[in-house]
Amino acid sequence: MNSTSPATAQHATPVSGLLLVGILALVWGCNWPVLKIGVSELPPLTFRAASLPFAGIGLLIVARLSGDSIAIPRALWGRVAMLALFNIAAWNALIVFGVQQMPAGRSAILAFTLPIWSVLFSLVLLHEPLSRRKIIGLVLGISGMAVLLGEDIQQLQRSPAGALFILGAAISWAFGTVLLRRWKPPLPQNTLTGWMLVLGWMPIAVLVPFFDSHPLQTLATMSGTAWFAVLYNIFFAGTLAHWAWFTMARTLPVAVSSLSSLPVPVVGVLSGMVFLGERPGPSEFIALGLVLASLGAVMFAPASKSPPPPAVPD
């Protein structure tokens, strides 16, 4: 894993972009049933607190081994902390409460309404134009998610709290992604992501005792299955996938990076069928076709000229 700094190429090639999409689709998609397994045995915040800091430390080690500095200038700490709050803390805290109350596959679909919110935020904060192909890709992708939701509208009505948690997580993540594109902190990618994971873990760790009165005892007595869920979230869903996601978020336009995450809920639904026993249906395959069509429309759209990034104040 090589770090990506703002000084490097500003647009990922189709091949490298597709590679990142593949990593996210497999790792984060398969993580939805893993999350469901983890929060079925551990309190949600305890589960997250056990994985986030180690994923962050892993990325900082990668940054150091790659020859990058892991220091952050004092002037940038405020912005890094704000990015950590929206991209890591709020997303991770809300999502585990939501998936605890809803099926894993359906939670993945609702969480990846991210493109809708990202595009809306980017119109206001980035003034990023929407090409015809991006609009088509957005419509196709959202249509795919709508097909998958289908009969699950009743499930959302039965679990309004879970749905609200997950929608809140999606909105927070989308806002954080747009802030990342707007600010473009001049830091090596692995350094930035590693510190975001560590800083985002801190408010979650503070809240753990309010939701789990004996977190250390809980961790000491958890089963091998729960350990697998924690370790998967450290090394794969944490270190590897966050590196891939934030690399895309910094090197691709918001509409492209957001829509390129759309295969994740498809894999989430399919992996939920495999590992949690959900039965496949025609809606899943229809949605898969729509999502792949949206991905092709956006990933291979002609690159548009974007204004230079705003200067970072001293």
N, C-alpha and C positions, 0 to 999 in steps of 0.2 A: 504494500500500500504506500504509494508515494503521495506526499502532501501536495496540495494545490494552493498556491498563493495568488493574490490579486494581480501580481505582476506577470503571471503566466497567461496562456491563451484564454481569451474571454468567452469562447464558445466551444463546447465539446463537439467533437466530430460525431456523425451518426453512429459509427461503430462503438466508440467509447461510451456514448450516451445509451445505446442499447445494452451494453454490458452492465452499466449501472442500473438500468431498469430491471434487468434480469436478476441482479443481486437483490434488489429491493423486493421484487415480486416473490422470490423464493423464501428469503429470510424473514421478511416482515409478514408475508402471507401465511407462512407456516407458524408464525408466532402467535396467531390468534387462538388456535386451540391450545397452544402452550400456555398462554396467559390464562385461559379458562381453567386449565389444570392447576396452575399456580395459585390463583385466588380462591380455588375451591378448598385449599388446605391452609393457606396463609392469609391473614388479613391483608387487604389490598396495598396499603401504604408500607407495611412491613415487607411485602414482596418486592415492591419497587425500591425501597431503601436498601435492600440486600444486593441489588444489582447495579444501580446507576453509578455509584462512585467508582466501582471497579472497572466498569466500561470506560469511564472518563480517564482513569489512571492508565488503562491500557492504551488509549489513544495518545496520551501524553508521552508514554514510553516509546510508542511508534514514532512520534514526532522527534523525540530526542535521538533515537537511533538513526533517523533519516537525516540528521544534521541540522534540524530546525531548532530555533530557540523556543523554549516553552514559557518565556517571560512575557508578560503583558504590560505595556506602558500604562502608567497611572492614569493618563487621560482617557484610556479606552475601557477601564474597568466598569464604569457605569453602563456603557452600552453593552458590554459583554454580559453583565448581570441582567440587563433588561431582556436580551435575547434568550438567556437561560431561563428566565421566568416564563416566557410565552412558549418557547420551543420545547423545553424540557419539563419544568416543574408542573405547569398547568396541564400540559398534554398528558404526562404520565400519571399524575394524580387522578385526573378526571376519567381517563380511559379505563383504569383498573376498576374503579367503582362502577362504570357503565357495563363492562364486560362481565362483572360479577352478577349482574341482573338480567343480562340478555344472552341469547345464543352467540357463540363466537363468530360464526360466519356473518350473521346479520349485523353484529357490532362492527365488523370490518367494513361492510358496505356503508353504514351510516357515518363512520369515521372519515371515510374518503369522499365525503362531500367537500373535502378540502379545496378542490379546484374552484368551486363556486365562490367560496369566500376569498380565496387568493386572488382571483381575477377582479373581484369587486374592490378589495383593498388596493390592488396594484393600479387600478384606474385612478384612485384618489391620491395615493402616496407616490407612485412612480410615473404617472401619466403615460403608462405603457400602452401603445395602440394595439387594437385587436384586428388581426388580418382576417380575411374571410375563412381561410383554412383553419385558423385557431378557433373561430366561432363554431365552425362545423365540427371540429374535434371536440370542443366543449359540449356541444349538444349531443353528439354521439355518446360521449362518456357518461354524461349525466343520464341519458336515456338507458344506458346499460345498467346503471345503478338502480334506476327506477324499476326496470324489469325485475331485477333481483329482489327489490323490496317487496313488490307485488302484494302477495297475501300477508306479508309481515306487517302491514299497516295495523292490523288487529293486535299483533304482538307489541307494537309500539304503544298502542292505546292501553294495553294491560301493564306496560312497564314504562310509564312516562318519565320517571326519575332516571332510569338507565338511559333512555333516549336523550334526555336533556344533558346528562353528564357527557355523553359521547359527542353530541353536537357542540357543546361548549369546548371540548377538547379540540375538535376540528377547527373551530373558529380561532381558538388561541394559537394553534399551530400555524394556520394560514397567516395570521397577523405577524407572527414571529418570522415566518419565511419572507414576507414582504419587507419587514424591517431589515432583515439580513441583506436583501438585495439593495435596499436604499442606502444603508450605511456602508456596506462593503468594508468591514474592518480590515486594515492592512496587516493581517496576521496569517501565518501558515495555517492551512486548513485543519490539520490534525491538532494543532495547538488550540485553535479556537473551539473546535468541537469538544475536545477533551475538557477544557475549562468550563464550557457550557454544561456538560454532563455533571461535573463536580459541583458547580454552583447551583444547578437545578435540583440536585439531590438535597441540598441543605434545608430548604423550607419543608420538604417532604419528611426529612429526618426529624425536624422539630415537631411535626404534627403526629408522628408515629405513636408516642405515648398516649395521645388522646383517643386513639382508635384501637390500640393493642397495649394492654397494661403490662404484659410480660413479653416484649419482643425478643429478648435474648433467649428466653426459655422456649418460645415458639420456634425459633431458628434451630435450636439445639435438638429438638424432638421431631423435626420434619422428616418425611420419608425420602427415599431415593428418587421418587418421581418429582417431588417438589424441588429437590436439589437439581435435577435435570432442568426444570423450568428456570430456576435461578441462573444456572450456568449458561443455558442457551441465551438468556437475556443479557448476560455479561459479554460473552464472546461473539455472538452472532447478531442478535437483534440490537445489542448495544453498540459494541465496537465497530463491527464490519458494516452494519446497515446505516448507522449514523454517519460514518465516513462517506458512504456512497450518497446518502440523501443530501447532506450539506455540500458535497462537491457539486452535485447537480444544481442545488439551490443557488450557488454562487456563479456557476458557469453557463447556465441556461436561463432564458427569459422566464418570468414567473409562470406564464400560461403553459409553457412547455414543461418546466420542471414539475408543476402541479399535476398536469394531465398525465405525465409519464409515471405517476404513482398509481394510476388507475388499475393496472394489473394486480396490485396487491389485494384488493378485496376479492377479486376473482379467485386467486390462489387461496385466500382465507376461507372462502366458502367451500372450495373443493377439499382443502385440507381438513376442514371441519367435518366434511362428509366421511373422509377416510379415518380420521382419528377419533371423532366423537360420534360416529354412527349416523350422521344426517344422510337422508336419502336424496340422491341427485334427481333433478327434474329438468324439463325442457327450458325453463326460464334461465337456469344457470348457463346453458350453452348459448342461448340467444344473447344473454348479457356478455358472454365472453367474446362473441363476434363483434358486438357493438364497441366494446372496450378496445379490442385490437384495432378496429377501424379508426377509432379516435386517436389511438397512439400513432398509427401510421400517418394520419392527417397532420398531426402536430409535429412529430419528430422530424419529418422530412419536408416541412414547410421551408421556403426560402428564408434565409436569415435576414432579419430587418436591422437597420442601423439604429442603435440605441444611443441616447445622450451619454456623455461621460459621467462617471459616478461622482456624486457630491464629495467635496473635500471634507476630510475629517478635521474638526477644529483642534487647535493645539491645546 
